[in-house]
Amino acid sequence: MLISALAAVAATLAMGSAVLPDQGTGRAKLAYTKVLQGSSPEYLSISVDRAGSGTYDGRKLDDPPHPRPLKLSDATTQKLFELAAALDDFRSVDLESHKRVANLGTKTLTYEEDGQKYQAQFNYSLRREAQELSELFEKIAAVEQHIVVLEYAAKYDHLSLPRELLQIQNPDRSQQQGPRRPAIDGARAGPDRAQSPLSAPRPGARSEHPGAPPEQ
């Protein structure tokens, strides 16, 4: 079982070594960034085009940019763009809840096509589509973060490989406490760390749904 898991991870890592996608074309591109000082990572950025090619960057705020290529499955890519379309590709839309909730990080959604760019920014949104979209991007980030750790372990720390593989194969272990609900009146909440199938289909992964909106 471990050997087959290692083979699957090796295939994923091979995708991660691909050339960065050309960002200068007119192809539609969707991007998600989140900034939350003190979290890990403090700065998160994911971009993807309709073909599923994109980049991921997760780092501390004072670290230099270090985007790495990623390739999403067709199903994941389609879902991302469907959710963006449900929000009119962020054209003149206010996604902020304007409620007194914790600082969950400044999230920015961006849609670009043919030289046009539309953005929406929020801390916490009551729009279901915005919640699902940011949630899916966070799951992509979680997988990419594990891949970074696996790449390091494969080179320098072979003993940690089984543990990291188990975390990818058993995503429910990191969700035993259930989905988090934003705290109210300034109490700080940590970033979500859910897992998801993204670079390739991974059996057993599931989506989380955020808790009920906080009361004012």
N, C-alpha and C positions, 0 to 999 in steps of 0.2 A: 504493500500500500504506500509506504514511504517512497519507494523507487518511482512509482507511477506519479505520485504527487510532485516529486522533484522534476520529473520529465515535463509535467504540465507547467511548472514554474519556469523551467528553462525556456519553454516556448514563449511564455509571456515576457521573459527578460530579453529574448531575442527581438521581440517586437519593440521593446523599449530602446533598442540600439539603432533603430531606424533613423534616417535623416529627418531633421525637423521639417515640417510641412511648409510649403511656400505660402507666406502670409500676404503676398502682394496681388493675388488674383482677385477677381470680382465675385468669387464663390461666397455664398452666405456663410457667415461665421457667428457662432454663439460663444459668449464668454461669461465667466463667473469669477468674481474676486471677493474675498472676505478679509477684513483686517480686524484683528482682535489682539491687542497687546497683552502679553502674558500667557497666551494660549500656545499650543503646539500643533501646527506652525502658527506664527503670528500673522504671516501673510500667505494667502492661498490664492492661486490663480489657475484657472483651467479654461482653455479655449478649444473649440472643435468646429470643424466644418461639416457640411452635409454628407461627406464621404466617410466621416468618423475619424478623420485625421486631426490631430491637435497637439497641444502641449500642456504640461503640468509644471507648476512651480510652487513649492512649499518651503518656507524659510522664515528666519527671524527678520524683523523689519529692517535691521541695520546690515543684513547680509546682502551681497550683490545678487542680482537676478541670475537664476540658473535653471532655465526652462529645459524640460526633458520631453521628448516626443512620446505620444501615446496614440493608441489606435483602439477605438471603441467598436463594439458590435453594432450591427445594423439596427437591431431592436432598441438598444440604448440610445443610439443617435437619433432614431426616429422619435422616440419618446421625448427627448430633450427639445427637439424642434416643435413637436406638437404642443408641448406645454408653453413654449415661447409664443407660438401662434395664438394660443388661447388668451394670452395677455397682449395681443395685438403687436407682438414683437417689441413691446415696451415703448410704443409710441404714445406719448402724453398720458402715461398711466401713473397714478400715485399708489405705490404698493405698501407704504408705511401705515402701520395700524394707528399711530398717534396715541398709543396707550402707554401708561407708565409701567414699563417692563424692564427687566435686567438688560444690561449691555451684552447682547449676543453676538456682537461683531457687525461692522458696517459691511453690508453685502451690496454688490453692484452687479446687475445683469446688463449685458450689452449685446445688441444685435447689429451686425454690419453686413451690408450687401451693396455692391455697385457704388461705393463711395459714400453711402448713407450710413449714419450711425445713430442708434437710439439706445438710451440708457434709462434704468430705473434703479433707485437706491433705497435701501430700507434696513432697519435693525430687526424688526419683527413684523410680519404681514399676516393679515387675516384672510387674504386671498388663497384659496386652496391650491391653485395652480402655482403660485409663487412659493408656497411651502413645499410642494412636491418637487419643484424644479431645483430649489436650493438643497433639498434633502438628497436628490439624486446626484447633484454635483459633489456633495459632501461624501457620498458613498464612493464615487469615483476617486476622490482624493484619498480616502482611507485605503483603498486598494493600492494606489500609487505609493503611498507612504510605506506599506508593507513591502512592496517591490524594492524600494530603496534599501530597506533594512535587509532584505534577502540578498540583494547584490553585495552588500557589505559582508554579510555573514558567509556568503559563498567564497569570498576572497580571504577573510581574516578571522572568522569566528564560526567554524563548522558546527560546533556543539550547540549553537543557538538555532540552527536551521530547523530541526523538528518542531521546536516551540512556535516559531514563526509560521511554519506550514500549517500547524494545527489551528492557529488563529484565523488563517485564511479558509481552511476547510470547514471550520465550525464557527461561523459568524454569530450564531445564537449565544455563544459563551460570553460575548462582549455585550449582550443585550439582556442579561438576566434580570437587571433591575428595571427593564422596560424603558419606553421612550421618556425623555425629559420634557417637562413643561417649563416655560419661561418663568423665572421668579419675578415677584412683583415688588415695586418700590425700591429698586436699586440693588437688590441682592444679586450677587454675581453668579452666573451659571457657566459651567465649562462647555467647550465645544463638543458636538456630537462626534462619536467615533464609530459609527455603524459601518458594516461591510456590505458589499454589493457585487454582483457579477457585471463586469464592464468590458475589460479588454477581450474577454471571451466568455461564453456561457459557463457559469459555475453553479452546479446543482446545490440547492439548500439555502441559497441566499434569499432574503425577503426584504420588502420595504417596511420602514417604520412610518407610522403616521403620528404627527405631532399631537400633543395633548390639547384639551379644550383651550380656547383663547383665554388669557388672563382677564379677570374682572377689574374694572377700573375702580 
